[in-house]
Amino acid sequence: MPRPKLKRHICSQPDVTYYKPRGVPLKTLQTIEITLEEWEALRLKNVENLDQKNSAKKMKTSQSTFQRILSSAHKKISFAIVNSMAIKIIKKN
């Protein structure tokens, strides 16, 4: 039986839930989803410029788990940009 997923601490909510290439209707785009955890990890590391240790502390998770969340977010965002996809932030935590 898998271990239950712990609830991560999210300090703020995104103002919007979709990002897409300009000039392309959303209904014609494929969408990739990122979780609120991934969004928060990106915000803490890249916007707040916190190191991994302090970012993990703020999210109330281990450094290794924080790194996995951040890596997943970077991979998804990069894939979406390179392949002209919409990005949807899933607001359930």
ChimeraX attribute file (.defattr): number of C-alpha atoms within 10 A of each C-alpha:
attribute: neighborCount
match mode: 1-to-1
recipient: residues
	/A:1	3
	/A:2	4
	/A:3	5
	/A:4	6
	/A:5	6
	/A:6	9
	/A:7	11
	/A:8	16
	/A:9	16
	/A:10	15
	/A:11	10
	/A:12	10
	/A:13	11
	/A:14	13
	/A:15	6
	/A:16	9
	/A:17	14
	/A:18	15
	/A:19	14
	/A:20	18
	/A:21	14
	/A:22	8
	/A:23	6
	/A:24	12
	/A:25	10
	/A:26	15
	/A:27	8
	/A:28	9
	/A:29	15
	/A:30	13
	/A:31	17
	/A:32	15
	/A:33	17
	/A:34	19
	/A:35	17
	/A:36	22
	/A:37	23
	/A:38	22
	/A:39	21
	/A:40	25
	/A:41	29
	/A:42	19
	/A:43	18
	/A:44	21
	/A:45	17
	/A:46	11
	/A:47	10
	/A:48	11
	/A:49	12
	/A:50	15
	/A:51	11
	/A:52	18
	/A:53	14
	/A:54	14
	/A:55	23
	/A:56	22
	/A:57	13
	/A:58	17
	/A:59	19
	/A:60	15
	/A:61	16
	/A:62	14
	/A:63	16
	/A:64	12
	/A:65	11
	/A:66	23
	/A:67	16
	/A:68	14
	/A:69	18
	/A:70	22
	/A:71	15
	/A:72	16
	/A:73	22
	/A:74	17
	/A:75	10
	/A:76	16
	/A:77	18
	/A:78	13
	/A:79	14
	/A:80	20
	/A:81	13
	/A:82	8
	/A:83	11
	/A:84	16
	/A:85	21
	/A:86	22
	/A:87	22
	/A:88	16
	/A:89	18
	/A:90	16
	/A:91	14
	/A:92	7
	/A:93	11
